[in-house]
Amino acid sequence: MGKYVRRIVGIVAALLCVGSLAGCGAKGSEPSVSDVADRFSAMKKYDVKPNGDVTTVTASKSGTLYVLAYREDLKKMKAERCTVDGNPMKTSVEDLNYPDSKGKNLFVFAQTKVRQSGSHKLSCTQPGTTELKALFDTSK
């Protein structure tokens, strides 16, 4: 009897282990490549001058505005030196990067919620860089 009990316990334990691991690769844990591509294609993209010039961001609904810079410039970037409608942006916690047309990636350093549709004024004064991009995401 003890031999069969051990086998049954072993089989049940193995089934429980397989059952608990079955959801590890389930959709929802990590986005697929097509999910990411769809998200990026839905975002509005803006070239932003780092000298304080105003870039008009047009929002058809609420969303999140991100400002990105090249990796080598990130240490010099300060989120609060970018403003939307005069309000300073916040340091971003998003793990978001975006490829430029030259094959280099830009990384997010600032973000803000845009709560109303309409035109919004984005301005960044970021000495030490030549190029910034802004992405407006309405998917969240």
C-alpha positions as CSV (number, residue, x, y, z in Angstrom):
1,M,0.0,0.0,0.0
2,G,2.8,2.5,0.8
3,K,4.4,2.0,-2.6
4,Y,1.2,3.0,-4.4
5,V,0.6,5.9,-2.1
6,R,4.0,7.3,-2.9
7,R,3.4,6.9,-6.6
8,I,0.0,8.7,-6.4
9,V,1.6,11.5,-4.3
10,G,4.4,11.8,-6.9
11,I,1.9,11.9,-9.8
12,V,-0.3,14.5,-8.1
13,A,2.8,16.6,-7.3
14,A,4.0,16.4,-10.9
15,L,0.5,17.4,-12.2
16,L,0.3,20.3,-9.8
17,C,3.8,21.5,-10.9
18,V,2.8,21.3,-14.6
19,G,-0.5,23.0,-13.9
20,S,1.1,25.9,-12.1
21,L,3.7,26.4,-14.8
22,A,1.2,26.2,-17.7
23,G,0.3,29.9,-17.3
24,C,3.9,31.2,-17.4
25,G,3.9,31.9,-21.1
26,A,0.3,33.0,-21.2
27,K,-0.7,36.2,-23.0
28,G,-0.8,39.1,-20.7
29,S,2.6,38.5,-19.1
30,E,4.6,40.0,-22.0
31,P,3.4,41.8,-25.1
32,S,4.0,40.2,-28.4
33,V,6.0,41.8,-31.2
34,S,2.8,42.6,-33.0
35,D,1.3,44.2,-29.9
36,V,4.3,46.5,-29.5
37,A,4.3,47.3,-33.3
38,D,0.6,48.2,-33.1
39,R,1.2,50.4,-30.0
40,F,4.0,52.3,-31.7
41,S,2.1,52.7,-35.0
42,A,-0.8,54.2,-33.1
43,M,1.4,56.8,-31.3
44,K,1.7,60.3,-32.7
45,K,5.4,61.2,-33.2
46,Y,6.9,64.7,-32.9
47,D,10.4,66.1,-33.4
48,V,11.2,68.4,-30.5
49,K,13.8,71.1,-30.5
50,P,15.9,71.1,-27.3
51,N,16.3,74.9,-27.3
52,G,12.9,75.8,-25.8
53,D,11.0,76.2,-29.1
54,V,7.3,75.2,-28.8
55,T,6.0,72.0,-30.4
56,T,2.3,71.8,-30.7
57,V,0.9,68.4,-29.7
58,T,-2.6,67.6,-30.9
59,A,-4.6,65.3,-28.7
60,S,-7.9,63.7,-30.0
61,K,-8.4,62.2,-26.5
62,S,-6.5,61.8,-23.2
63,G,-3.2,59.9,-23.1
64,T,0.4,60.1,-22.1
65,L,3.1,62.2,-23.6
66,Y,6.6,60.9,-23.5
67,V,9.9,62.8,-24.4
68,L,12.8,60.7,-25.5
69,A,16.6,61.3,-26.0
70,Y,19.6,59.2,-27.1
71,R,21.2,57.0,-24.5
72,E,24.4,59.0,-24.4
73,D,22.4,62.2,-23.6
74,L,20.1,60.7,-20.9
75,K,22.4,61.6,-17.9
76,K,22.1,65.3,-18.9
77,M,18.3,65.3,-19.4
78,K,16.1,66.7,-16.7
79,A,12.3,65.9,-17.0
80,E,11.3,69.2,-15.3
81,R,13.1,71.2,-18.1
82,C,10.3,70.0,-20.4
83,T,6.9,71.5,-19.9
84,V,3.4,70.9,-21.3
85,D,1.2,74.0,-21.2
86,G,3.7,75.5,-18.8
87,N,3.6,72.6,-16.3
88,P,6.9,70.7,-15.8
89,M,7.0,67.0,-16.9
90,K,7.8,64.2,-14.5
91,T,10.7,61.7,-14.7
92,S,9.4,58.7,-16.6
93,V,9.3,55.2,-15.1
94,E,8.3,53.6,-18.4
95,D,10.7,51.1,-20.0
96,L,10.1,52.6,-23.5
97,N,12.6,53.0,-26.3
98,Y,12.0,54.0,-29.9
99,P,14.2,53.5,-33.0
100,D,15.0,56.5,-35.1
101,S,15.5,56.5,-38.9
102,K,19.3,56.1,-38.4
103,G,19.0,52.8,-36.5
104,K,19.7,54.3,-33.1
105,N,17.3,54.1,-30.2
106,L,15.9,56.9,-28.2
107,F,14.9,56.3,-24.6
108,V,12.1,58.0,-22.6
109,F,13.1,60.3,-19.7
110,A,10.0,62.5,-19.2
111,Q,6.3,61.9,-19.2
112,T,3.0,63.6,-18.4
113,K,-0.7,62.8,-18.6
114,V,-2.7,64.8,-21.1
115,R,-6.2,64.8,-19.8
116,Q,-8.0,66.9,-22.4
117,S,-8.3,66.8,-26.1
118,G,-7.0,69.8,-28.1
119,S,-3.7,71.5,-28.8
120,H,-1.0,71.4,-26.1
121,K,2.3,73.3,-26.0
122,L,5.4,71.2,-25.4
123,S,8.6,73.0,-24.8
124,C,12.0,71.5,-23.7
125,T,15.2,73.3,-22.8
126,Q,17.8,70.5,-22.7
127,P,21.4,71.8,-23.2
128,G,23.8,69.2,-24.5
129,T,21.6,67.4,-27.0
130,T,20.7,68.0,-30.6
131,E,17.6,65.9,-31.0
132,L,14.6,64.9,-28.9
133,K,11.4,63.0,-29.9
134,A,8.0,63.1,-28.3
135,L,5.5,60.2,-28.5
136,F,1.8,60.7,-27.6
137,D,0.2,57.4,-26.5
138,T,-3.6,57.0,-26.2
139,S,-3.6,53.2,-25.7
140,K,-3.5,53.3,-21.9
